[in-house]
Amino acid sequence: MKTLRFYSSSSTCLILLLHIFSLFLSSNTTPTTDREKFDSLLRLPHSGSARTRHRSKRVLFVGDFGAKGDGITDDSKAFKNAWEVACSIPTRTIILIPSGRTYLIHPVDIAGPCRSKVTLMISGTIIAPINPDAWIGLNRRKWLYFHGVNHLTIEGGGTVNGMGQEWWARSCKTNSTNPCRHAPTAITFHRCKNLKVKNLMIVNSQKMHMAFTNCMRVLASHLQVIAPATSPNTDGIHISVSKGVEVKDSIIRTGDDCISIVSNSSRIRIVNIVCGPGHGISIGSLGKSNSWSQVHDVMVDAAFLSNTENGVRIKTWQGGSGFASNIAFRNVVMDNVSNPIIIDQYYCDSQLPCLNQTLAVKVENISFMHINGTSATDEAIRFACSDDSPCEGLYLEDVQLLPSNGEITRSFCWAAQVSSLGSVDPPACFSDSEEFIKQKVLIHPVSLEYGGKATL
């Protein structure tokens, strides 16, 4: 059993990040060549490349259940039938979606618990219906919905394509005259435990690409999550009400947050991530509609962000309650990133102005360590905290954020108690209290175990 701790070699991470950074700056090749470079570096999936020795496992081919794989015929029933058989077998079972074929799957619920471990081997391509009308009478928030499944593995080197273009065109974020309606998350995992998702490409989701809700002990790795920068609300990976989640060794380029962590999540580890375009890596938003939220014990370690609208961010709504605490961002390289470091307790993603409210989610014990690169905005560090609930225990160490345009970067602080160590550029804004000047905020060691009992 491997135990993963919230500690790693800073020098090794920085070397990796600088190597990634140099690839971006030195490359004048096509996007395909860029992707090949990163695939090689992070060993990301290639369609049809997965070759697995199935040994004593039983293998079910979706074609044996009537799936055509022509991209036109609705293969949902065949897929569901294969799942029900696999889930009922008392020995470990693989459902194989072979390479070289495209399977049209309409919205489908995949339910557990199963009698044994199941692996969904996606080596081909799964596509969603192009027309949103296929969701009439169905839950518009779901496409591929896995719930109540334990010990599920999804892998195979294939592609899941949400075919989201028509959804984006109908979004009120694209055209304010459109009605604001729900859109599906491409892949949702709800109340799943001991889950592994690896070696996949997920593209062009209708809304969010992948969401973990109420999950425990999750490992997501070697993923490519891709959508246009203009696609609305297409978060890459969304983590909600979940514990013991690790996301690593992945490339995420979307129209919203590369990774978002919200509402009652803890023991989250994000490591070796390439992000951009998109909105960066975010905690929140928290506290919307005067709700209570908590997010704690989060580590983001080793990330490269390029041309994102935000860098590493915590965002909360006025009027919320709860807390965001024990969160560390470390070993991050940024290239032309707007708002590289930001805590915003006045977040308002609404068509109408948000009311001023005194109640706020408490933000405390947050560290930003070994963060380097260039800022696309003059304001490289922004701590906009609540008057009635100031941010406490903010800590900066070895931060160098230079201007992309040759100007001067600066910091902004409001109701924030900040301390620093080492070189910090732009200079941090400090609290007058010696108590906070002496603080050094670190995350306590956290163990995440997969396939065994969680240390929660």
Residue, then its C-alpha position, 0 to 999 in steps of 0.5 A: m500500500k502506497t502512502l502519499r504525503f503532502y511533501s515532495s522535493s522542491s528542487t525536483c518539482l522546480i526542475l520539472l516545472l522549468h523544463i515544462f516552461s522552457l518547452f512552452l517558450s522555445s516551441n514554435t511548432t504546431p499545437t499537435t507537436d506541443r501536445e506530443k511534447f507534453d504527452s511524452l513528458l507526462r506519459l499521457p494517453h494516446s487513443g488505442s494505445a492501452r494494452t492490458r494483460h487481462r489474466s484471470k479477469r473476465v472481459l466483456f466486449v460491448g459489441d457482444f451486447g449489440a453495440k455498433g460503434d459507428g458513431i450514428t447508432d445509439d449504443s446506450k442500451a448495449f453499454k448499459n446491458a454490458w455494465e449490468v452483467a459486469c456488475s453482477i459477476p462475482t469476479r473482477t470484470i473488464i468492459l472493453i470499448p475497443s479502439g477504432r470505433t466511435y460509440l454514441i451514448h445518450p444520457v445514462d446512469i451507471a449504478g452500483p454497488c457491484r459484486s466485484k471490481v469493475t474496469l471500464m476500458i475505453s480504448g475507442t471513442i465515446i460521443a454524446p448526442i450533438n443536439p441538446d434536445a436529446w435531454i428533453g425529459l431527462n436530467r440536463r445536468k448529467w451525461l455519463y453518471f456513475h453512482g454508488v460504485n466501489h473499486l471502479t477503474i476507468e482507463g484505456g487511452g481512448t476519448v470521451n467527447g461531450m460534443g458541447q458546441e451546441w450547448w455553448a451556443r445556447s448558453c447565456k454566458t455566450n449570448s446574454t439574450n439566451p436563457c440560463r439553463h443547466a447543461p450536463t457534466a460529461i462524466t460525474f462520479h457520485r458516492c464512489k469509493n476507491l475510484k481510479v480514472k487514468n489514461l483518458m482524453i476528455v474533450n468538449s464537454q457540454k459544461m464541466h468535464m469531470a466531477f467528483t461529488n461525495c466521493m472518497r479515495v480517488l486517484a485521477s491521473h494522466l488525463q488530457v482535458i481539452a476544450p476551447a478557451t471560449s467554451p463557457n463553464t467548462d471546468g476541467i475537474h470539479i471536486s465537491v463534498s469529497k475526501g482523499v482525492e489526488v489529481k496528478d500528471s495531467i494537462i487541462r486546457t478549458g474555458d473555465d477553472c482547470i481544477s475547482i475544489v468546493s463545498n466540504s472537501s478535504r485532503i485534496r492533493i493536486v500535483n504535476i498539472v499543466c493548466g491553460p488556457g482557462h481560469g486557473i486552479s481555484i478553491g471555490s467559489l464558496g458561500k453562494s446564496n448565504s450557504w455554509s462551506q468548508v474546504h481544508d487540507v489542500m495541497v497544490d504542488a508542481a503546476f505550470l499555468s499559461n495564459t490563464e485568466n487567474g492563477v491560484r485562487i480562493k473565491t468566496w461570496q459575501g454572506g456565506s459562512g464556514f472556512a477555507s483553511n490549511i491550503a498550500f500552493r507551492n512550486v508553481v510556474m506561471d507564464n503570462v497569467s492574469n491575477p497570478i495569486i488572488i484571494d477574493q472574498y467579494y466574488c460575484d458571478s451574477q448578472l445582477p450586482c451582489l449585495n454587500q453583506t458582513l458575513a463571510v467564509k473565514v480564510e486562514n492559514i494559506s501559503f504560497m511558496h516557490i511561485n515564479g513567472t510572469s504576470a499579464t496584469d499589473e496587480a500580481i498579488r491580490f488579497a481582498c478580504s472581508d472587513d468583518s472576517p479578515c484573512e489570517g495567516l497568509y504566508l508568502e515564500d520565494v515569490q517572483l512574479l515579473p511583468s509580461n509587458g515590461e511594466i511593474t507588478r504590485s500587490f493589493c491587500w485589504a483586511a489581510q494579515v500577511s507574513s513572508l520569508g525570502s524574496v517576494d516580488p512584488p513586495a508583500c503587504f504586511s500586517d502591523s501585528e508582530e504576531f502575524i509577521k512571525q507566522k509561517v503557515l505550513i500544511h501538516p503531513v496528510s496521508l491519502e491511501y488508495g484501495g484501503k482505509a482512508t486516514l480521515 
